[in-house]
Amino acid sequence: MTATEPVRTRTSIVRVVGASLVGTTVEWYDFFLYGVAASVVFGDLFFPKGEELTGTLLSFATFAVGFFARPIGGVVFGHFGDRLGRKQLLVLSLLMMGVATFAIGLLPTYAQVGALAPVLLTVLRLIQGFALGGEWGGAVLIVSEHGDPARRGFWASWPQAGAPAGQLIANGVLAGLAAFQSDEAFNSWGWRIPFLLSAVLVLVGLWVRLRIEESPVFQEARAKQQPVDKLPILEVITRYPREILTAMGARMAENVSYYIFTIVIATYAKEHLGMGKSFALNAVLIGAAIHFFAIPLWGALSDRIGRKPVYLIGAVGVGVWAFVFIALVNTKNFALATLAVTVGLVLHGAMYGPQAAFFTELFGTRVRYSGVSVGYQLASIIAGGLAPFIAVALLKAYDSGYAISVYVAACAVISVVAVTSYSETRRRDLTAL
């Protein structure tokens, strides 16, 4: 075996991809389920009665709390992932997310226990965020470090497809309940069903993940390297500050646009346009199905022409499409609203598809888990975590969806600058980093 040849493993890349995809699907199902519920029911159930948009703002504030916990989870899981390996931490993150989501389905409401209700909701949201903060880095790394370097963008994009898959399942379950239940029944007990169902999905995810082997690139690096004399997070900050900032900047357009196209649309359609719950839920349902297949296609294209060109297509695209998106949704026509969501998500996929390989290629093996987790999750606070809150606040202040479009376009400019300022990474050898 040569110095650069990875430790051989019997685990095929298909099995590794499948394990990562199943796990990320479950975790994103849990995470997005909260976001959708926050936009349509949590404001009424867990906060004092008042103006409807104010209740939704409070609900989205708890949604944002999960994002503030994600960098902490990224640091903790990254530390142990760089010391112990990717697999063990992936199993732990999935278990934590599942327990927290199941518990949300059992929570008493504000009418039952008063102020304790939003407190408990916030605590469980923190656990969700902490778990997801450690999930993403491990899932994309174990695939990137197993696969053929020439097809790294394609293989690493599949864990990314877990986001629309989780969104698809979450919105599908909620849309189904909304279609067959009255608003009274849904608000009373129906909303709990999707949260309780997460227990079944977690068991499936754990069974699949426990059957895969550790990353061969990590195993080789651990066998050769001397003990690390400082925390992985400190080494990341001192050796890779530019890479962290690049990852954070690249995520601005990707993260913000995703939550506008999938979460904020539910609030916008319901409270600004006066449409029913199913209008936005069904539009996102269709868009997420197409998004799922678009992500690996964009990832494969990044293997051919590079991460940067594909990423820039997405960043520029969502910045422009944000204005068309609002115009189409404003028609209150379901077909046009579905078109708005679908095109927006396809353009988002141009960023999300190559993102896993791109971020993996930014950092060295000994601190890669910490690096990708911190860069990815720090951006989640100022991008995705605040996106629904900022969007609803802009809507309340200006009474126009185009204020939200300007917000997305500004984030797109940041991402374009971040990506263009860094060199192409697709030909980098992970074993040499």
Secondary structure as UniProt FT lines:
FT   TURN            3..4
FT   HELIX           13..37
FT   HELIX           38..42
FT   HELIX           43..45
FT   HELIX           52..84
FT   HELIX           86..104
FT   TURN            105..106
FT   HELIX           110..113
FT   TURN            114..115
FT   HELIX           116..144
FT   TURN            145..146
FT   HELIX           149..151
FT   HELIX           152..160
FT   HELIX           162..180
FT   HELIX           183..185
FT   HELIX           186..190
FT   HELIX           192..209
FT   TURN            210..211
FT   HELIX           216..224
FT   HELIX           232..239
FT   HELIX           241..259
FT   HELIX           260..264
FT   HELIX           265..267
FT   HELIX           268..272
FT   HELIX           277..305
FT   HELIX           307..330
FT   TURN            331..332
FT   HELIX           334..360
FT   TURN            361..362
FT   HELIX           365..367
FT   HELIX           368..380
FT   HELIX           381..385
FT   HELIX           387..398
FT   HELIX           402..420
FT   TURN            426..427
FT   HELIX           430..432
//
